[in-house]
């Protein structure tokens, strides 16, 4: 490939294009890509899912973001398969498209597939053609993912990573359901994943101890465009690319996301994972979506505040209702919300995920008390 006016051909490892992060937790950043990383990502996905030219993809992610790029552009094109895209995400529209085009491979973030499950339209269309749904990029709610499998017959698979890292781990059709839905899969050997202490940056060697995942391999991006400070945070001094999450890796090599480094609630000196709180709260049958954030507290420093969106037709619940549910469920009290805010709809980032930054801003309001 040669760029008009360029003095040399554009190679697979050269800067090829720029795209944006979704800005789920703050301002978006501009990511630099080469072509080689996307072919490497496709090779990994094909190894897991066995794509053929007979597959029909449907990617409901915004196309400019990493997840949308490989599921709407790269893998379908390289596999020679058709891809269905929608002008904008609407659960009923997507479900109708799956039936009409006999979609076999769906790609959606957790918020989107949960919204599809919550839609009355899921009972109106035949979506039995689905064989795989790719999701990820955040902690996947186990019970809703299991419900998706039970209702559709498709297997829920995920790659764990980011726009920047590509993939660090993945689940496969051969993994037992508990591993596929409760973990982010086994670390990918060629990505050489390490866990780093969030404070010191030293390697964590004790199994089960949470740390910041970092990788070095073929799916990494080239870094951020013209943002030295952000690149200093992204890369370690020896060139490994860091995630913004906290994760554990078990003795069998399965990685589990337990929270984000910026998404911890520190109550009385104890670190509470917002993602774990959300996983428990989302099990309530009346709740469609939720987001947990810290709210300032004079005594404990921070307390757990949860914003929820109710399922269609369900009455708002109270904090006592939610706590009673968690008690019946056997949830540890450290994960019980201390404040509850019911919204008509949770704010979304441009990437389709719950916009935690907006929730944190709302949590500062007296109305959150």
ZICORUR-V28265 format. One record per backbone hydrogen bond with DSSP energy under -0.5 kcal/mol. CO is the residue of the C=O (numbers start at 1). NH is the residue of the N-H. E is the energy in kcal/mol with one decimal. If there is no record, write none. Layout:
# ZICORUR-V28265
co->CO nh->NH e->E
co->CO nh->NH e->E
This chain:
# ZICORUR-V28265
co->1 nh->10 e->-2.5
co->3 nh->6 e->-2.5
co->9 nh->11 e->-0.8
co->11 nh->14 e->-1.4
co->12 nh->36 e->-2.7
co->17 nh->33 e->-2.1
co->19 nh->31 e->-3.3
co->22 nh->350 e->-0.8
co->24 nh->357 e->-1.3
co->29 nh->21 e->-2.3
co->29 nh->31 e->-0.6
co->30 nh->225 e->-2.4
co->31 nh->19 e->-1.9
co->32 nh->222 e->-2.6
co->32 nh->223 e->-0.6
co->33 nh->16 e->-3.7
co->33 nh->17 e->-1.0
co->35 nh->38 e->-0.7
co->35 nh->39 e->-1.5
co->36 nh->40 e->-2.2
co->37 nh->41 e->-2.2
co->38 nh->42 e->-2.3
co->39 nh->43 e->-2.3
co->40 nh->44 e->-1.8
co->41 nh->45 e->-2.5
co->42 nh->46 e->-3.1
co->43 nh->47 e->-1.9
co->44 nh->48 e->-1.5
co->45 nh->49 e->-3.2
co->46 nh->50 e->-2.5
co->48 nh->173 e->-0.5
co->52 nh->55 e->-1.6
co->55 nh->82 e->-1.0
co->56 nh->104 e->-2.5
co->56 nh->105 e->-2.1
co->57 nh->84 e->-3.4
co->58 nh->60 e->-0.6
co->58 nh->107 e->-2.2
co->62 nh->65 e->-1.6
co->65 nh->69 e->-2.5
co->66 nh->70 e->-2.0
co->67 nh->71 e->-1.5
co->68 nh->72 e->-2.0
co->69 nh->73 e->-2.1
co->69 nh->74 e->-1.9
co->70 nh->75 e->-2.2
co->73 nh->77 e->-1.3
co->74 nh->78 e->-3.0
co->75 nh->79 e->-2.5
co->76 nh->80 e->-0.9
co->76 nh->81 e->-2.7
co->82 nh->57 e->-2.7
co->84 nh->59 e->-1.3
co->90 nh->94 e->-2.5
co->91 nh->95 e->-2.5
co->92 nh->96 e->-2.3
co->93 nh->97 e->-2.1
co->94 nh->98 e->-2.3
co->95 nh->99 e->-1.7
co->96 nh->100 e->-2.6
co->97 nh->101 e->-2.7
co->98 nh->102 e->-0.8
co->98 nh->103 e->-1.5
co->104 nh->131 e->-2.6
co->104 nh->132 e->-1.9
co->105 nh->58 e->-2.3
co->106 nh->134 e->-3.2
co->107 nh->60 e->-2.3
co->109 nh->112 e->-0.5
co->109 nh->113 e->-2.0
co->110 nh->114 e->-2.4
co->111 nh->115 e->-1.9
co->112 nh->116 e->-1.9
co->113 nh->117 e->-2.0
co->114 nh->118 e->-2.1
co->115 nh->119 e->-0.8
co->116 nh->119 e->-0.6
co->119 nh->122 e->-1.5
co->120 nh->123 e->-1.4
co->121 nh->124 e->-1.6
co->121 nh->125 e->-0.9
co->125 nh->127 e->-0.9
co->127 nh->130 e->-1.5
co->131 nh->155 e->-2.0
co->132 nh->106 e->-2.5
co->133 nh->157 e->-2.9
co->134 nh->108 e->-2.3
co->135 nh->159 e->-0.9
co->140 nh->142 e->-0.6
co->141 nh->145 e->-2.4
co->142 nh->146 e->-2.8
co->143 nh->147 e->-1.9
co->144 nh->148 e->-2.1
co->145 nh->149 e->-2.2
co->146 nh->150 e->-2.8
co->147 nh->151 e->-2.3
co->148 nh->152 e->-2.0
co->149 nh->153 e->-2.6
co->155 nh->133 e->-2.6
co->155 nh->157 e->-0.6
co->157 nh->135 e->-2.4
co->158 nh->171 e->-2.2
co->159 nh->137 e->-0.6
co->159 nh->161 e->-0.6
co->160 nh->168 e->-3.6
co->160 nh->169 e->-1.3
co->162 nh->166 e->-2.6
co->164 nh->221 e->-2.6
co->165 nh->167 e->-0.8
co->166 nh->162 e->-0.6
co->168 nh->188 e->-2.6
co->169 nh->160 e->-2.8
co->170 nh->186 e->-1.3
co->172 nh->175 e->-1.6
co->176 nh->179 e->-0.9
co->176 nh->180 e->-2.5
co->177 nh->181 e->-2.5
co->178 nh->182 e->-1.7
co->179 nh->183 e->-1.3
co->185 nh->255 e->-3.2
co->186 nh->170 e->-1.9
co->187 nh->189 e->-0.6
co->188 nh->191 e->-2.4
co->189 nh->192 e->-1.6
co->191 nh->216 e->-2.3
co->194 nh->214 e->-2.3
co->195 nh->204 e->-2.8
co->196 nh->212 e->-3.4
co->197 nh->201 e->-2.0
co->202 nh->197 e->-3.2
co->203 nh->205 e->-0.5
co->205 nh->207 e->-0.6
co->206 nh->209 e->-1.8
co->211 nh->213 e->-0.6
co->211 nh->247 e->-2.9
co->212 nh->196 e->-2.2
co->213 nh->243 e->-2.5
co->214 nh->194 e->-2.7
co->215 nh->241 e->-2.7
co->217 nh->220 e->-1.3
co->223 nh->32 e->-3.0
co->224 nh->227 e->-0.7
co->227 nh->231 e->-2.2
co->228 nh->232 e->-2.0
co->229 nh->233 e->-1.3
co->230 nh->234 e->-2.0
co->231 nh->235 e->-2.7
co->234 nh->242 e->-3.6
co->236 nh->239 e->-1.9
co->240 nh->236 e->-2.8
co->241 nh->215 e->-2.2
co->244 nh->261 e->-2.8
co->244 nh->262 e->-0.6
co->246 nh->258 e->-2.8
co->246 nh->259 e->-1.2
co->247 nh->211 e->-2.4
co->248 nh->256 e->-2.6
co->249 nh->208 e->-0.8
co->250 nh->253 e->-1.9
co->253 nh->187 e->-2.2
co->254 nh->250 e->-2.3
co->255 nh->184 e->-3.6
co->256 nh->248 e->-2.3
co->259 nh->246 e->-3.7
co->260 nh->263 e->-1.7
co->263 nh->274 e->-1.9
co->264 nh->266 e->-0.6
co->265 nh->267 e->-0.9
co->265 nh->272 e->-2.4
co->266 nh->268 e->-0.7
co->267 nh->270 e->-1.9
co->270 nh->267 e->-2.2
co->270 nh->272 e->-0.5
co->272 nh->265 e->-2.9
co->272 nh->274 e->-0.5
co->273 nh->277 e->-1.9
co->274 nh->278 e->-2.6
co->275 nh->279 e->-2.0
co->276 nh->280 e->-1.7
co->277 nh->281 e->-2.7
co->278 nh->282 e->-2.6
co->280 nh->283 e->-1.3
co->281 nh->284 e->-2.0
co->284 nh->287 e->-1.5
co->286 nh->311 e->-2.7
co->289 nh->309 e->-2.6
co->291 nh->307 e->-2.9
co->293 nh->305 e->-2.7
co->295 nh->303 e->-2.2
co->297 nh->301 e->-1.6
co->300 nh->268 e->-2.8
co->300 nh->302 e->-1.3
co->301 nh->297 e->-1.7
co->303 nh->295 e->-2.1
co->303 nh->305 e->-0.6
co->304 nh->338 e->-2.7
co->304 nh->339 e->-1.5
co->305 nh->293 e->-2.9
co->306 nh->341 e->-2.7
co->307 nh->291 e->-2.3
co->308 nh->343 e->-2.8
co->309 nh->288 e->-3.0
co->309 nh->289 e->-1.5
co->311 nh->314 e->-2.2
co->318 nh->322 e->-2.2
co->319 nh->323 e->-2.6
co->320 nh->324 e->-2.3
co->321 nh->325 e->-2.0
co->322 nh->326 e->-2.3
co->323 nh->327 e->-2.3
co->324 nh->328 e->-2.2
co->325 nh->329 e->-1.8
co->326 nh->330 e->-0.8
co->326 nh->331 e->-2.5
co->327 nh->330 e->-0.8
co->332 nh->335 e->-2.2
co->333 nh->336 e->-1.5
co->339 nh->306 e->-2.4
co->341 nh->308 e->-2.5
co->341 nh->343 e->-0.6
co->343 nh->310 e->-0.6
co->347 nh->355 e->-2.4
co->349 nh->352 e->-1.9
co->353 nh->349 e->-3.0
co->354 nh->356 e->-1.4
co->355 nh->359 e->-1.5
co->356 nh->360 e->-2.6
co->357 nh->361 e->-1.8
co->358 nh->362 e->-2.1
co->359 nh->363 e->-2.2
co->360 nh->364 e->-0.7
co->361 nh->364 e->-0.8
co->362 nh->365 e->-1.7
co->365 nh->368 e->-1.9
co->366 nh->369 e->-1.7
